[in-house]
Amino acid sequence: MEPSEKNPSMDMGLVKRMQLALTGNEAALFQVVTDPSMEVLQAVLKNPALTESHLMALLNRRDLSEDFLKLLYRHGLVQGSHSLKLAMVKNPKTPGPISLSLIPHIYLFELVEMLSLAGISPDQKCAAERAIIQRLPGTPLGNKQTLARRGTAAVLEALLKEGESRVVEICLANPRLTQGAVYQFLTGPAASAETISSIARHERWKAIPTIRLAILKNPKTPVVWFTLFLPQLQGHEVRDLSASRRLAAPQKKIVEEELMRRGIR
């Protein structure tokens, strides 16, 4: 058979499926939305019996074409439904520009859930994190505490920068929190005596030499941590610390006493 020749039985089968897609009742459409043909699925979008439930079933599929998803995005049911917008964002085949346009309409903890999806693209992840971070100023404390438990590294870094002690405490226990984020927090303006002490007490963070030094270089660090940490430093580290211009007078005095105790000038 030449490539140009058509199979009449296959054509008739497609015609019947197309007709069902266009005219079938609500019950019949649940079968239609499983059809492998994108032509049939495009036809079903014109059926007045189509409901949100049909489209939810359709968006659970992972074999939809980008062209079909672009067409679906413009459908009135999708435009008027939060659930369908969320389903489109979660579908890994949804074109990036569409996902990015929908993310601002997704609720905070739906965005958090998105970040844990296996099929999320790097662009989608960045956009979801950006949307979460942009909403932080108006987010209630309780929700921030939940974000501190469930957030990604980028979200945790943003939470730390706010400096709220009850949130920082929870962030410190999140395994996604990075050493770099903690270091930046300790060297930034948001750290307070209370939050610095939380880091200094934490079993994970106090064991990291660079974090201990960052704690000791912060002028807000309570002097008790100098008493506890200075003996663990090497001589050159204590000498370098004594030369820091950031130290408060009580801190500098303890460092100089440690140098004298070791006989270091």
Secondary structure, DSSP 8 states (H G I E B T S, - for coil): --TT---HHHHHHHHHHHHHHHH--HHHHHHHTT-S-HHHHHHHTT-TT--HHHHHHHHT-S---HHHHHHHHTSHHHHT-HHHHHHHHH-TTS-HHHHHHHGGGS-HHHHHHHTT-TT--HHHHHHHHHHHHHHGGGS-HHHHHHHHHH--HHHHHHHHHH--HHHHHHHHT-TT--HHHHHHHHTSTT--HHHHHHHHH-TTTTT-HHHHHHHHT-TTS-HHHHHHHGGGS-HHHHHHHHT-SS--HHHHHHHHHHHHHHT--
